[in-house]
Amino acid sequence: MIATSEVVATATTDVATNATRTGEIDKKTETRSQRGGEVVTLPTGSVTPTAQAVLEGYCEAMAEAGTPVAQPGPVLAGIKAAMKVGYTARMTLIGLGMWEAEGYRQPKQITEWVEKAARQGSEPSQAMGAADLLLEGRARYQQYLVRRELATPSKAEVRRAESARSISRYLQGQG
């Protein structure tokens, strides 16, 4: 277990990041990392952070920000679920930053926000503390909102808007 809130990427977490859902290693990414591309592989002697270490880093960063975590148990369950799927400790903290920025804070949504964080971009290559990774997640949440605003509305959103207009017209006819 890591004693500080610093979460460092390891070769193990790099492999977990590049693994597909079926557990196979992405050969393109592996080759790119051997040629010195965007994927950074650090020494393998490091300890892989556990869900408990991620929770401790998260709680410490939140306490420093002035909003301590009242019930860490459900948050730990969400962190474990995200890491069980295969996300690294660093990506989980970035996802927690997005989850925090979203505001609803339902622990069962942590994995969903970690997935969204991973779709927004890769992990930063430099070593970052838990507070910095949470800030990265909050920044990604702002980017997520901008992309969402620029996207075309879904069929469900169009139907809801049409229903609201119909109800409004009906109510105006009643009055």
C-alpha positions in Angstrom: 0.0 0.0 0.0 1.2 3.5 -0.8 1.7 5.7 2.3 1.2 9.0 0.5 -1.5 10.3 -1.9 1.0 10.2 -4.8 -0.1 7.6 -7.3 2.6 6.6 -9.8 2.0 4.7 -13.0 3.8 1.4 -13.3 4.5 -1.1 -16.1 1.6 -3.1 -14.6 -0.8 -0.2 -14.8 0.4 0.6 -18.3 -0.4 -3.0 -19.4 -3.8 -2.8 -17.7 -4.5 0.5 -19.5 -3.6 -1.1 -22.9 -5.5 -4.3 -22.3 -8.6 -4.8 -24.3 -11.9 -5.9 -22.7 -11.1 -9.5 -23.5 -7.8 -9.3 -21.7 -5.5 -9.3 -24.7 -2.7 -6.7 -25.0 -3.2 -4.1 -27.8 -0.2 -4.9 -30.1 -0.3 -1.4 -31.7 0.1 0.3 -28.3 2.8 -2.1 -27.2 4.8 -1.5 -30.4 4.3 2.3 -30.1 5.7 2.2 -26.6 8.7 0.3 -27.7 9.4 2.9 -30.3 9.1 5.8 -27.7 5.6 6.9 -28.7 3.0 8.4 -26.4 2.8 5.5 -23.9 5.3 5.8 -21.1 6.4 2.7 -19.3 8.0 3.2 -15.9 10.1 0.7 -13.9 8.3 -2.5 -12.8 9.6 -2.4 -9.3 6.8 -0.1 -8.1 3.9 -1.3 -6.0 0.5 -1.3 -7.8 -1.9 0.9 -5.9 -4.9 -0.8 -4.3 -8.5 0.5 -4.2 -7.9 1.3 -0.5 -4.8 3.4 -1.4 -6.9 5.3 -4.1 -9.6 5.9 -1.5 -7.1 7.2 1.0 -5.6 9.6 -1.6 -9.1 10.7 -2.6 -10.2 11.3 1.0 -6.9 13.2 1.8 -7.3 15.4 -1.2 -11.0 16.1 -0.4 -10.1 16.9 3.3 -7.4 19.4 2.1 -10.0 21.0 -0.2 -12.3 21.5 2.8 -14.9 18.9 1.9 -14.1 15.7 3.8 -15.7 12.4 2.8 -18.4 11.5 5.3 -19.0 7.9 4.2 -16.0 6.4 2.5 -17.4 2.9 2.4 -19.7 3.3 -0.6 -17.0 5.3 -2.4 -14.6 2.4 -1.8 -17.1 0.0 -3.4 -17.3 2.2 -6.5 -13.5 2.5 -6.7 -13.1 -1.3 -6.4 -15.7 -1.8 -9.1 -13.8 0.5 -11.5 -10.4 -1.1 -10.8 -12.0 -4.6 -11.1 -13.0 -3.7 -14.7 -9.4 -2.9 -15.4 -8.9 0.9 -14.9 -5.7 2.1 -13.2 -5.6 3.9 -10.0 -4.7 7.1 -11.8 -7.6 6.9 -14.2 -9.9 6.0 -11.3 -8.8 9.2 -9.6 -9.4 11.2 -12.7 -12.8 9.6 -13.0 -13.5 10.5 -9.4 -12.7 14.1 -10.3 -15.3 14.0 -13.0 -17.8 12.3 -10.7 -17.3 15.1 -8.1 -17.7 17.8 -10.7 -20.9 16.3 -11.9 -22.4 16.9 -8.4 -24.8 14.0 -7.9 -22.2 11.8 -6.2 -23.9 8.4 -6.3 -21.2 5.9 -5.6 -22.7 3.4 -8.0 -21.9 5.8 -10.9 -18.1 5.9 -10.2 -17.3 3.3 -12.8 -19.4 5.1 -15.4 -17.5 8.3 -14.7 -14.1 6.5 -14.9 -15.2 5.2 -18.3 -16.1 8.7 -19.4 -12.8 10.0 -18.1 -10.9 7.3 -20.1 -12.8 8.3 -23.3 -11.9 11.9 -22.8 -8.2 11.2 -22.9 -5.3 9.1 -21.8 -3.6 9.3 -18.4 -1.0 12.1 -17.9 2.5 10.7 -18.3 4.0 12.7 -15.4 3.6 11.6 -11.8 0.8 13.5 -10.2 -0.7 13.5 -6.7 -4.3 12.6 -6.0 -5.4 16.2 -5.7 -3.9 17.0 -9.2 -5.5 13.9 -10.7 -8.9 15.1 -9.3 -8.3 18.5 -10.8 -7.6 16.8 -14.1 -10.9 15.0 -13.8 -12.7 18.3 -13.1 -11.1 19.8 -16.2 -12.2 16.8 -18.3 -15.7 17.2 -17.0 -15.8 20.8 -18.3 -14.6 19.5 -21.7 -17.2 16.8 -21.6 -19.9 19.4 -21.0 -18.7 21.5 -24.0 -18.7 18.4 -26.3 -22.1 17.4 -25.1 -23.5 20.9 -25.8 -22.0 20.8 -29.3 -23.4 17.3 -30.1 -26.6 16.8 -32.0 -29.5 15.9 -29.7 -30.5 12.3 -29.3 -33.8 10.9 -30.5 -35.0 10.8 -26.9 -34.1 14.5 -26.3 -36.0 15.4 -29.4 -39.1 13.4 -28.3 -39.0 15.0 -24.8 -38.7 18.5 -26.3 -41.7 17.8 -28.7 -43.7 16.4 -25.7 -43.0 19.5 -23.7 -44.1 21.8 -26.6 -47.3 19.7 -27.0 -48.1 20.0 -23.3 -47.4 23.7 -23.4 -49.7 24.2 -26.4 -52.4 22.2 -24.7 -52.2 24.1 -21.5 -52.2 27.5 -23.4 -55.4 26.3 -25.1 -57.0 25.5 -21.7 -56.3 28.9 -20.2 
